[in-house]
Amino acid sequence: MMTNHLTQNIQDYLKAIYSLSFSGNAASTNALAVWLGVTPASVTGMLQKMATSEPPLVIYQKHRGARLSLAGERAALEVLRHHRLLETWLVERLGYSWDAVHEEACRLEHVISEEFEQRIDESLGHPVRDPHGAPIPSAELVMPRFTDVPLSNLEIGARAIVRRVVDEDREILQVLQQLGLMPGVVVEMLGHVPGTGDFLLRVLPGNMAPFRMELSRHLMVEVIERNMDA
């Protein structure tokens, strides 16, 4: 296990840097401070420590943010694998609701053994997505790649499967559940609400309903049928 010598604090930093730099940009000090709920000065001190560790966990330049080194990325992927397997296990085996697993998984991800991780993975049939649709790194610490796109990208008349909810906030998850917008459901983009930035969405086979634009940023979908007339 790569992370057994790393403190919980360092593991949390690794996860945050991975998430913030996933699109290719460095994770800024201010963004990390907001993500982790600490001061920018604390972030700077930790990044300097992680950059000079052996092996270095980050590549850090003042005012230019931080990126994970190869060792840091593999350690981050191991923590993410623990977290997402635990969330899946808590939902599928212990009956937790999908909005109640994040904090539990955060507590457990730092302490489970490699054997326990393997047993969870095997008992679940080697899942590739967690209950929120987030990809689960493989046992070889490779992150699966999917072609999900934001819900707001759907053309009018197109249909798609909801694949991922990119938020762990309990209130957001509860709202989406009430709307029926969970991974695996099929939706159809019907049009826009005049005078607003919102749009009309059908959760198949249900009825048409207005959908707030700000909620769409939490959903990633896989297009299964395009509007051939568009």
Secondary structure, DSSP 8 states (H G I E B T S, - for coil): -TTTTS-HHHHHHHHHHHHHTTTSS-B-HHHHHHHHTS-HHHHHHHHHHHHTSSS--EEEETTTEEEE-HHHHHHHHHHHHHHHHHHHHHHHTT---TTSSHHHHHHHTTT--HHHHHHHHHHTT--SB-TT--B---TT--------EEGGG--TT-EEEEEEE----HHHHHHHHHTT--TT-EEEEEEE-TTSS-EEEEETTS-EEEE-HHHHTTEEEEEEE--TT-
